[in-house]
């Protein structure tokens, strides 16, 4: 019996935690097997105290439910939306049994001191006695898991992965395909925006060494995320347009296979009982047409777009189930991490620190080279090294060197020298782990909430299971201490902060000065020529805050004024408030400067905006912060003015 990734993760918990979670998981599975026609056993309310306390916080537990076949569904009860995990009638009972038996086998090993046993029917049934049902059932005996694959089997599997990815990236070098990609990209518009941003930065900092390509990358990421590609949890019903569930896998057609879709998902509509096929295309040419998918499709198509614009890019494969892109910065002489799903650049610790991934192998594939770049993405090298057990390190190094030697046979001596020099720079970079930056501390934004929770990539931003790490804090500079003044403005159109009180210091990007952010992003509407900050698509709530702390400087607030602008549509709601210790003061986001004498004497405060409400599939757009026309370059979206005095 092959142990699933979810069960493997569940087994990483302590013995007591595992046994408690296993008991509940087996209960859910056995109730469905015993009473297949009972609807109540097929649905789990996420807010249920038993589920939320005994399964939701446990590593791998919710993943097991998803692998069994449960799907996320929202129901309306008493005018409020409730999220349930539902096992649809179209789901595979055999898959449910497979995961159930894997969990039961591990449980039996642990209960018997590590010795596998063949459980009796009565023992299996009693172990699954449930909080929701005490009925007994006849359960088939389960077999113990097989031994781990041999090193030869593991090495061959890893080699196939290396070879497959290395061959796949050659698709991006097809001139006709690159031309097709260029026809989809508003190259002139992106280049103009990049030139404008570069000019602004050079004016603010004449010593800046960044080049036009660095800003083109940022514009390409923004366009790809906001205007070109879309994320798929489940496709809308092709008949009624309603919500569907990923019910099972379908057989690929000849045309699916032509475009690399080995997997086809069945997105089933419970209302009209029709299925919508979702082929998981692996050919970037087809993805230029469909423009949708999950991280695999996003990274695949985005890497092609980078190559089409002449950027030197490589495809990044992560053994913990994620993929993205790296782009070589000529001006900085280094590779930049770029995740098109998240619209982030140069935040390599995002996955380990922000998403709390347990990294092991991360490999970069370009037309010329394979590079093991795991160490760029980790600040916990010893931990990562302890997890790299699939293949021997000497084997991996030898195999990568062999692949590179074969691919580089036709390269010029100059190109080989260039690649060697770059590799040496990378190896030196990998020696010293970096410290996390503020932008690398948050959880994942792409994908549905239940999907992110199951993968353990929320870091508490939505699930409430942990606290998101701190971000940027405004503290007085020496000049601001002397002037007893801190004055900050943010422009949504320019997407920059101006620290007026510190010689008009400019800080690029809306999230670089944020204390915390949960399920929000900056949206640019190219057709309407508008820009604003909104909730991420599919999220029911969003939150963003900015923190100011004067205690380290020995100062406190003398007077405080704040101006914020927000706009709502339909039933959308934006709640602005100031937090200073136990005191919370609400204020409006009407674009007018407001004074807050009640905060005088405080040594710190936080400005918070909460976004919620809205209607339908576009509800995320019904709450907007800092909505501005792209033509209004001089308008301020957020302004905070603090006069200070000695504490």
N, C-alpha and C positions, 0 to 999 in steps of 0.2 A: 504494500500500500504506500503510495507516494504521499509524503507529508506536505500539506499546502503551505505557502508562505505565511498565511494568516495563523495557522496552528503553530508554525515554527516561532513566530513572534510571541504568541500567547505563552509558549513554553519558556520564554525568557523571564517570566515573572517568578517570584518566590513560590515555594511549594504551597503555602497556605493560600496565597492569592490565586494561584492557578486552580487549585481544587475548588475554591468557592466559585470562580468564574465558570469553570468547566461544568459544575453541577447545574448552574442556571442555563448555560448554553445547551446542554443535553436535554434539559427540561423542555426548552423551546422546540428543539428538534423532535423529541419523542412525542410531544403533544400533537404535532402535525402528522407524524407517522401513525399515531393511534387513532386520531380523529380527523381524517383528511377532508371531511365535508363540513367541519365546524369552522366558521369564519373567525370566531373569536381567538382561536389558537394561531391564526395566521398573521395577526397584527400585534405589534408591540408599540405602545405609546412611549416616545422618547422621554416625556416628562414623568413617566411612572417611577416612583421612588426606588423600587427594586432595581429597575434597569439603570436609572441615572446614578445610583450609588454603587451598585455591584458589578456593572458591566462597562458603562460609558468611560469611567476613568482608567480602566484596565487595558494595558497595552496588548493589542492584538484581538481583543474580545469582539469589538464591533466589526473588525475586518472578517472574523470568522462568520458572522451573520451574513455579511455581504457575499462571501464565498459560498455560503449555503444556498444563496439565491434571493435573500431579502432585498427589497428595494425601498428607497425613500419616497414616501407619499405624504401629501398634505391634505388634511380633512378640515372642514369647517364645522366647529361645534360651538353653540351659543355665540355665534357671530365672531368667533375667534379661530384663527388657524392653528391647528395642532399637527405636529409632524409625527408620523408613524413609520416604523419599518414593517413592510408587508411582504409576506411570502405569497406571490401570485399563483393562481392555479396553473398558469402556463409554465411555471418554473420547474426545473428538473429535480424530481424526487431522488434520483440516483446521485446527483451532486450533493444534495442535502445529506444523504446517507454516508457518502464518502467523507465529508468533513466531520460528521457526527462520529464515525468510527475512528477517525484519526484522533479526535479529542478523547474519546473513550479509551483508546489504547494507551495514550500517554497517562491518563488518569490512573488506569490499572497498574501501570508500571510504578507510578509514584506511591500508590497505596500499598504495594507489595514490596517496598524497599528497593525498587529499581528492577525487580525480576518480572518480566512479562508473564501474564497469565491468560488463560482462556476463561473469560467470565461466564458464570452460569446465567441462565435467563433471569432467575430471581435476583441475582446480585446486580445485573445491569438495570433491571427495572427499579430496584430500590434506590440505586444511586441517582436515579432521575426523578425521585419524588419531588413534587413541585409546589411553589407557592400558588400556582394558578390551577393545579389539578392534582388530585391524589390517586387518580385511577391507575391501575396496573396495566401492563401490556406485555406482549411477547416480543422480546428483542433478540435478533439473531446474534450469536457469538461473534466477536470481532477478533481479527488476527493482529498480532503485534507488528509494529512498523519494521520494514526491512532494514538491513544494515546500510550505513552511509555508502554512497557510490565510491568506487575505488578512485585513487588519484588519477589513473589513466582516463577513466570516464569523465571525471571533472575537468581534466586538462583538455580533452577533446571537445567538450561542450564549450569551454571558454575560448578555445581556438576558433570554433565555428562563429562565435559572437564577434571576435576580432576580425576575422576574414570577411564576414558578412557586412559589417559596418564600413570596413576599409574599401570594399568594392562599391558599396552604395554611394559613397560621397563622390564617386566619379561621375554620377548622373549630373551633378551641379556644374560640371565642366562642359556640357554639351552647348555649343554656341547657339543653336536654334532654340533650345530650352531657355537659355539666358535671355535671348531676345524676347521670347514670349513673356518672361517674368518682367522685363523692363517695360513692356507695353502695359503692364498692370500697375506700375509704380509711378506716382506723380513726381518724377525725378527732379524737374525744374523747381517745383514748389518746395520740395524737401531741401534742395540745395540752397535756395534763397533764404529759407528759414534758418538753415545752419550758418550761412554767412552772416546773417543778422545777429544771431546769438554770439558768434565768434567776435564780431565787431564790438558788441556790448562788453564782453568779457575783457577784451584787449584794452578797451577804454578804461575799465575799472582797475585792471591789473596789467600794465604794459609788459611785465616780466613773464606773463603767462606763456607756457610752452606748448599749449594744446594746438592742434591743427584742425583744418576744416573737416577732415574725415572723422575726427572725434565727435563733432557736433552733427555730422550727417548720420552717424550711427544712432545718436539719441533721437533724431527726427524720424529715422526709419523705424526704430522701436515703437515710438509713439503712434505713428501712422498704422503700423501693422496691428497693434493692439486695439486701437480705438476706431479705426476706419475700415480695415481690410478683413481680418480674420475674426471668427467667432467661436466661442467655447461651446462644446456640446456635453451636457449632462445626459439628457434624453431629448430626442427630436420631438417637435410638436407633431400631433397626429396628421397624417397626410390627407385625411378626410375631413375631420371636424376641427382640426387645429388645437385640440385639447392636449392635456398632459399625458405623457406615456411613461411606461416603465421598461427598463431593460430586462426582458423576460428570459431570454435564452440566446444561444448561438445558432445561426443558420448556416447552411452550406453555401459557400461562395459560388457565384456563377462564373462562366468563362470570362465574361467582361470584368468581373471583380478581380479575378486572378491576373488578368492582363495589366491591371493597375496596382498590383501588389497587395490586394486585400485578401489575405489569408483568413482573416476573421470578419464575420458579419454579425452584427448585433440585431436582435429583434426587439424593436421599441413598440410595445404593445399598448393600445388604448383600451382602457377598461370601459369607457363610455360606449364607443361604437364597435368595439371588439375587432378592430382592424390592426394589422401590423405594418409598421414603417421600417424598412430595411436601412441599416446604417453600416455600410461597408467601411472598414478601417483602412483606407487607402494609404499605401506606402510610397507611391510614386508622386514626386513633387509637381509634375506636370498636371496631374489630375487635381491636386490640391489647389493649384492656381484657379481652378474652376469652382470647386466645391467651397473653398475658403472656410472650412470649419473642421473641428475635431478636438482632440485633447492634446496633451503636451507633445506626443509623438508627431502628430500632424503639424503642430505649430512650429516646432524646432526644424522639422524637415523642410517646410516651405520657406521659413524665414532664412535659413542658411542659404537656400537657393537665391533668394532675393539679395542677400549680401553679396554673393558671388556675381550676380547679374550687374551690380553697381560697381564691380571692380574691387570690392573690399576683400581682403584676404581673411577667409573665414574657415572655421572647422566645426564639425558636429561633435557634441559632447554626450557621451553615454555614461550613465550612472547605474551601477548594479542594484541600487535601491529603488529603481523604477522611476527615473525621471530623465529627461533629455533637454539640452539647450544648445547654445551656440557660443563660440568665442571668436572675437575679431581682433586682428593684429593692428595695434596703433603704431603707425610709423613714427609719429611725433614723440610718443612716450616710450617707444622701443620695448613694448611688452604686449602680452595677450590680455584682452579685456573680456570678462565674463558678461554675457548678454542673455537674458531670459525673456523671450518675447511674450510668454504667457503672463508674466508679471510686470512687463515694461520696466525692467531694472537693468542697470549697467554698472559693472565694476563693483558688485557686492557678493563676492564669492563665498562668504561665510553665511549667507542667507539660509542655506539648507541645513547645515549642522547646528547653527545657533538659533536661527529664527524658526525653522520647521522642525528642529530637533531630530533630524535624520541620523541614523547610525551608519555612517558612510563606510565603504570598504574599498571599492574600485571605481575610479572615474577616469575615463580614457578619451582622448581627443583624436579625431580622425579628420585629416585633410587630404587633398589630392596627392601630397608628397610624403606624408609622415603620420605615424601613430605615436602619441606621447602619453605616458601615464601622468596625469595632472592631478591625481588625488590630493596631493599635499597643498595645492593652492586653495582647496575648498575646506580645509580643516585647520583648526587651531588646537586640536587634541590628537596629535600624531601618534602617541603611544596607544591610545584607545583604538584608533583606526587600524594600526598595525596588528593589534590583537584579533581583529575581525577578518583579516586578509588570509583566509584559510582554504579558499577554493583551489588555489594552485600555489606551487612553490615560487618564491620570489625570483630565484635564479631562472626557473623555466619561463616566467613571464618576461623577464628582461631579454633572455635569449630569443624568445618568439617575436617580441616586438622588433628587436634588432634585425631579425631575419626578414620580417615583412618590409621593414624600411629599406633594407639593402636591395630587395627585389624591386620595389617600386621606384627607387632612386637611380636605377641603372642607367636610364636614358637622360638624366639631368646633367646640366653643365657643371664643371668644377666650381664655378662661381656660385651657382645655386646651392650646391652641396655645402659649400663653405658657409653660406648665409644661414642655412638650416642648422648647421652644427653650432654656429655662434649663438643663434637664438636659443637652442636647447641648453647650452651652457648657462645663459642668463636665467632661464627658467629653473634649472637645477639649483643655482645659487639662491634664487627667490624661495624655493621650497625648503631650504635649510631652516629658516627662522619663521615659525608660525606667526601670523599677524593677529592683532587684537581686533575684535568685532567693531564695526562702525555702527552708528545709530540706524542707518538704513538696512542693516542686516539682522535686526532683532525681532522683526515682526513675523507673524505666521503667514501662511499662504492665502492669496486672494482668489486665485482661479479655481473653478469647480464648485459644486454644491457643498453646503455645510456638512451634511452627513458623509459625503465622500471625503472631505478634508479631515473630518474627525476620525474616520476609519483609517486613514493613512497617517494619522498622528501629526498633521502638518498645520494645525491652527494656532498652536502655542497659546491657547486660551482666548484668542481674540474673539471667537464666537462661541466656543463651547462652555466657557466659564470654568474649565477645569484647572486653569493655572493663570498666573498673572503675567501679562506681557512685559518684557524687559523695558527699562527706561530708555528714552531717546534723548533728544537735544534739550538743553536747558539754557535759557538766556540768563547770563550773569554779567554784571557790569565790568567793562574793560577799565583800564587805568584812566582813560580819557573820560569815560562816563562816570567813574567814581569822582573825579575832580569836578566835573560839571554838575554832579548830582542830578543827572538826567539820563533816561533810557527811552529812546524813541524808535519804534519799528514800524515799517510799512510793508505790506505785501501786495503785489500787482498780479492778478490772475492772467492778464493778457501777456505780460512779460515773463510770467512764471518766475519771479524773483523777489527776494526780500531785500529791503534797503534799510540798513541800520543807520538812520539819519544821524543819531547822536554819536556815532563813531566814524566821523568823516565820510558819511554816506557809503559805508561798506556794503557791497552787494553779495548776496548769497543766492546761487541759482537753485531752482527746483523747489516746488511746493512742500515736499516731504523732508527736506534737509534740515528744517528748523522745527519739526513737529516733535512733541513729547511722546504722544501715542497716536496710533491710527488703527482703525479696525474697519475693514471692508469699505474703503473709500479710494477713489482714484481721480485724476484730473482728466476731464473729458473735453476734447476739442471737436466741435461740430463744423466741419469744413464747409458743408453746404449752407448752413445758417450763419457762418462766420461768428460763432459764439464759443465761449470757453467757460467752464465751471468745474467745481469739485462735486462729485456725486457718489452714491453708494455703488459698490461693484454689482454687476448684473447678477440677479438671483438672490441677493442678500436682503433680508427683511429689515435690518437696522445697520447703521454705520455710525462711527464716532471718531472725532479728531480733536486733539487738544494741543495747547502750547503752554510751556511752563516757564515761569520767571522766579529766580531765587536771588535775594540780595543779602541773605545772612552771611555767606562767606566773605562779603565785602564789608560787613559791619554796618549795613544800611537797612533802612525800612522805608515803607511807602509814605510820602507826604501827601501826594494827590495822584489819582489814577483816572485816566479817561480811555475809553475803548470805542472804536467804531467797527462794526462788522456788517456785511451785507449777505442776505440769503433770500431765496425765492422758492415758493412751493406751488404745486399744482394739484388739483383734485383734493384728495384727502392726505396729501403729504404733510409732514410736520418737521420743523427744525426747532430744536430747543437750545438756546444759548444760555450759558450761565458761567459765573466766576466761582471758583472754589478757593477759599483761604482758610486752611485748617478745617474746623467743623462748620464754618459759615459758607452757605451757598446762596448766591445772589443771581436771580434770573434777569436777563435783559433782552431786548428785541434786536433782530438783525435787519433793521430798517435803513442802514447806511448812514445813520446820524451819530455823531460823537456824543457819548454819554459819560457823565462823571460818576464816580463811586466813592463817596466820602467814607462809607462804612468800612472800606478796606484800609483806611489810613492807619498806620502803625503796624501793619502786617509786614512780615519779612519775605513772604513768598505768596504766589497765587498761580492758578491755572485757568486758562480760558478754554472752555469746552463747548463743542457743538455736537448735538445728537440728532441723527437723521432717521426718520421712520415713516411708516404709512405709505400712501400711494395706492394706485389701483392697477390690476392686470399685470401682464408680463413686463410692462415698461415702468412699473412702480418705482424702480431704482432711480428713474429720471425725474420723479415728481418732487424730489427734495434736492435743491441745488445751492451750494455755497459759492459766493463770489462770481455770480453770473455776469459776464461782461462781453461786449463786442470786441472782436479781435482788432478793430480799428481804433478802440479807445485806449491807446497805449499809455496815456498819462493818468488814467483813473486808478485810485487806490481801492483795494477790496477789503483789506483789514488794516487797521491802524491802532497802535497801542502806545500811549504817552504816559510815562511815569516820572514824576518829580520825586526825588529821594532826599532823605535826611539821615543824620547819624542815629543809629539804633540806641 
